[in-house]
Amino acid sequence: MQTSTLSRPFPALPDIAGCTRGTATAGYKPWDRADITLLAFAEGTTVAGVTTCSKCPSPEVEHCRRILPGGTARGLVVNAGNSNAFTGKRGAEACALQVAEAARLLGCAPTEIFASSTGVIGLPLPADKAQAGVRAAHATLGHASWHEVTAAIGTTDTFPKAALREAIVGGTKVSLVGIIKGSGMIAPDMATMLGYIVTDAAIDAPLFQAMLSHANARTFSCITVDGDTSTSDTVLAFATGGAGAPRITSNESPGADAFAAALTDLCRELAQLVVRDGEGASKFIEIRVAGAESDESAHRIAKSIANSPLVKTAIAGGDANWGRIVMAVGKAGEPAERDLLSIRFGGIEVAANGMVVAGYDETPVAAHLAGQDIDIAVEIGLGDGRATVWTCDLTHGYISINADYRS
């Protein structure tokens, strides 16, 4: 596995009581690496999730959507190297067979087994390999590390991505472990790529879902690498109750606010790690828009800037071309007035009142753009709406990776 220049060290992650991990090689592609993961959860584990807004979802996404209202989970199967999307009846049958096999092995109903697949679109998941793979992963339950699990769910990722948060619930410490994969085809409208959160807190499923949806809107739905939304995007969160902390049943429960804050903070770090591993990325970019007519308007303006190839290539080249920011604001289709707009790079104002600022010196701006973490702030000047979006630059590396993706 290659390493991105924006990579972050893999954190030390604790075991979560009520969750065991296993990985194996199903052989979905001609590689010598684990490509199937099985997580097993204790009885009583609750689940929350968000899935892609794509109109061409995979059978695994559709399966998760069907069973999420049940609110309980006993297992999770993740396949890497084959997305099983756009594969018709054959793909749906393969998903069902693998889920059924996992349910048999874990002694539960198929409606308590969640599934994800990621990789090339249009190739049906080979049912024989999927079932044999889940049996092999089951044989290793309790032996796979979080690092091994995170590496096993990856595809074009250049480094394994994970994060840890803790919270105090009713006087007891609970842990939240998050792992995620994603590097390209990143422009989620719900969650992002494949992400999984496991906590030893005990929480009612409806409240858990509300907390995850709230966190998602402020984190995973605020990132973009290339403007393309995957057919397989899924984020699932599992609460085993293994810490023995008091159950969180409402927003007024002891520690509910601390748990919700930890969940959102965890999701933010995971989302930003995906951007840092954007295909070919050399720079991490934070775009903050303020003064829009609404938060929703600010979000759309920020996404317009973040998804602009002209903006992203200028950042890649260290070019302080603020005119491209103006362009992206103007094309967003949101309320904006040229003569009220102001733009800052790294806290340095470069344009305001419809023109470049007086005495503009590009030297400090160029110095900021030479770094790896880039800050762009835009003031619309019309209201109180604000939003933050994270993206990366667009380099030759992105073209090389995607031109050869199926090779």
N, C-alpha and C positions, 0 to 999 in steps of 0.2 A: 504494500500500500504506500503510494507516494504521500508526501507531506506538503500541504499548502504553506505559503509564506505567512498566511494569516492564521495558522493553526493554533490551537490552545492545548495545553497538556491535559491528558485524561485524568479526571479527579479520582480520589479514593472514595469508593462508594460502599456503603454498608449492605449487608444482607438485609432483606426485608422479611420479617417473620410472616409466614403465610404465602410466600412466593418461592418456588424453586425454578431453576433455569437449566435448559439443555440446548445443545446445538449439534448439528450433524451436516454431512455433505450429501445432498440429494442428487447433485450432478446436473443441475439445470443448465449449466454451461460447461464447456470443457476447461474447467479450472480445478485447482487443488486447494479448495478452501471450503469452510462451512458456509452453507447457503440456505439452511433452514433452522429456525429457532422455535422452541416450544417453551412457554412459560406456563406453570401450573399454579393455581391459586386455591387457597383454603376455602372450604364451604363458608358461605356468608359474605364472600367478597362482592362489593358493589362496584359498578362500572359507570363511566360517563364517556361520551365520545362526540367528535365532530368529523364529518366526512366531506369530500370534495363536492363542489357545486357543478362539476363537469356533467354535461348531459350524456356523456359516454363512459359511465363508471364501470369498474371491474365487477365481476360476480362477488368478489370478496367484500367490496364496499357495499353492495346491495345486501349481502348477508348481514353485515354489521348493522346496517340501518334497520333491518327487520327485527333483530334481536335486542338492540339497545333499549327499547322500552321495557324489557324484562328486568333490567336493572341489576342483574347478577352475572357473575363470570366465574368459570372454573379453569379456563385455559385460553391461550393465545398462540396461534401459529403464524409465523412470518416466513414467506418465501422471497428470496432475492435472486435476481437474474431473469425473471419472467414475470411480467405484470399480469398475465392472464386477462388482459383487457381487450375488448373487441374480439372475442373468441367464441361467441354464440353459445349454443346448447352444450357443445363439448367442454368449453371452459367452465360453464356453470356446473356441469356434472362433476368435473374434476375437483372443484372447490367443495362441493357437497360431500364427495367421497372422502376427501382429506379431513374435513370437519368431523364427519362421522367416525373416522378412525381415531382421531384425537379424543373424541367423546368416549369411545369404547375404552381407550387406554386409561383415561382419567376417571372413568366411572360416573359420567354425568350425561346430561342431555345435550344434543347438538346446539340447542339454543343458548348454551352457556359457553360455547367455544367461539372465540372471535378469530378472524383471519385477515391477513393482508398479503398482497403480492406486489413486487416492484421489479421493474426491468423493462425489457423490450415489449412494446405493444403489438398485439396481433398474433402472438404465438400461444396456442392453448397450453395450459399447464399440463405436463404429462402426468396423468393420474397415477400410473404405477410408481413413478419416482416420488410423487407427492406423498403417497401413502407409506412407501418404504422409508422415506425421509423422516416422516413424523414418528414412525416406530423407532428409528435410530436415534432421533433426538430425545425421545422418551426414555431410552435406555441410559442417557447421560444426565437425566434430571438430578440436580443437586451438585453437579460437577463443573458446570460452565460459569466462568466469571462474568461480571458485567462487561468487562472489556471485550471478551470473546463474543458475547451476545451482540454488543453494539457493532463489532466488526462484521458479524454474520449478516446483519440486516442491510449492509451498505451495498452500493453499486458503483457509481463513479465517485463516491466520496474519497477524499484524499486523507482524511483522518477521522477516527471514531469520535463521536460527539455525545457528551453526557454532562449532567449537572446534578447538584444536590442542594436541597434546602431542608431546614428543620423549623419546627414550630412547637410551641407549648400549648397543649390542649388539656384543660382541666388539671394542670400541674404535672402532666406527663409529656415527655418529649416524643414527638413523632417525626419521622423522616419521609422525605419525598425524593425519590430517585427518578430522573428523567433521561431517556436515551432517544436519539433521533438520527434519521438518515435523510440526506437530501443535498443536492449540489447543483443540479440543473432541472429544467422544467419547473421553475419555482415562481409562481404568482398566485398563491392560494387565496380563495375567497372564504375560507372556512377554517382550515387548519394548515398543515403543511406536510408534504411528503409522508413519511411514516414516522410517527412519534409516539412513544409510550411512557407513561408515568405510573409508577407503583409506589404506594404509600402504605405504611402500617397504621394509619389513622382509621377510625371507624366513622363512616358518614353515610347518611341516607342518600340513595341514588338520585332522587329529584334535586336535592340541594347540591350534590356533587356536580350534576349536569349544569345547573345554573352557574356555579362557580367556574367550571371549565369554559362554558360559552362566554362568560364575561372576560376571562383571561385571554381567550382566543382572539376576541375582537380587538384587543390592545397589543397583541404580540404576533401570533402566527399570521393573522390577516394584515399585518403591517410590514411584511417583507416581500421582496421581489428580487429575483436574479435576472430573469430573461423575459418576463411578461407572459410566460406560458403556464397554464394551470394543468396539473396532472390529472389523469383519469383515476388515480389510485390514492390520492391524498387522504390520510387518516391520522387522527390523533385520538388515542384511547387512554383513559386513566382508570386505574384499579386501586381500590381501597380494601385491604385485607383485614384491618382491625387488629393486627398482630401485636401492636404496641400496648394494648390493654388500656388505652386512654378512653375517657368518657365519649360516648357516641355523639357526633355532631348531628343534630336533628333540625336545627334552624339557625338563622343568622344570629340569634340571641344566645345560642349555646356557648358555654365557656370555651374560648380559644377559636371560635369560628372565624373571627376576623383575622386572627394571626395565621390560621391555616389558609384562608383565601388569599391573603397577601403573599404567603410563601408560594402558593400555587402560581399566581400571576408572575411573580419574580422568576420562578423556575422556567415558566414558559417563555419569558422574555429572553433569558439566557440561551435557551435551546434555539429559539428563532434566530437570534443573532449569530449563533454558531453556524447555522445553515448558510447564512449570507457570507460569513467569513470563509466558508468552503465553496462558495459559488464557483462554477466551472471556469477555470482560467483566471480567477479573481486575484488581483494584487492589492486592492484597496477596499476597505470597509467604509461605507458612506452612510452618514445619518442625515436625513432631510427633515427639517422642522418647518412647518408652515403655521403661521399665526395670522390673526386678523381677517380670517375668512368669514363668510356669512353664517357658516355653521361648521360643526366638527366634521360632518359628512363631506361638505364641500372642501374643507381643508385636506381631508384624506384623499379625495380624488385628485386634487392639485398635486399633492405630494407624490402620489403614485404616477401621475403624468410625468413628473420630473424624473422619478426613479426608473421608469421604464423607457425613457428616451435613449436610443442608441447614440444620438449626438452628444447628450450630456455624459453618458457613461464612457464614451471613447475619449472625450475631452479630459475627463478625470484620469483615465488610464494614461494619457500622455502628459499629465501635469499642466494642462492648458487652462488658465483662468478665464475661460470663455463664458462670462456671465450672460452673454446674449442668448446662449442656448437655454439657460434657465428661464429667461423671459419668454422664449419660444414655447417652452413646455408649459408654462403657466397659461399662456394665451390659448393654447390648443386644448386645454383641459375641459373646455365647455362649461366652466364654472364662472360665477360673477367675479370680475377683476377689473380694475381701472389702472391703466398704464401709469398715470401720474401719481398714483398713491403707492405704487409698488417699491419695495426696497429689498436688496439682496446682500447677504453676508457670506463670506467664505472664512471659516475659522475665526468667527467673531469680528472680522474686518469688513466694514461696509464698502461695497464696490459700486453699487448703483442705487439711486433713489430719485423720486420725483420725475420719473420718465427719462433719466439719463445717467451717465456715469457721474460719480461724486467728484466734486472739485478737488484738484490736487491728488488724484488717484495714483497711488504707487503700487505697482504690481509685485514688487519684490517680496514683501512679507506674505502675500497671497500665494505666490509661487512656492515659497518655502513651506507653507502649510500643505499645499497639494503634493509636495514631494514626499510627504509622510504616508503612512499606511492607513491612518484613521482620519477620514475627511468629514468636516462639518459644514453643512449648507443650511442657512436659515433664510426664509422668505417671509416678509410681512406683506399681507395683501391690503390692509388698511381699511377694511369694510365692516368688520364686526369682531366677535369674540371667538370664532371658531378656530380650533387648532388641532394639529395632528402631527405625529412623528412616524416616518417610514424609514426602513433600513434596506439598503441595497449594496451592490458592489460595482466595480468598473467592468468594462467590456474589453477584453483583450484578444489577441490572436489565439490564445490558448483555448478560449471558448469554441472558436471555429474548429480547431484541430480536434478537440474532444468529440464534438458532435458530428463532424464529417466522417469520423471513423467509428461511431458508436456501435454499429452492428458488425464491424469487421473482426 
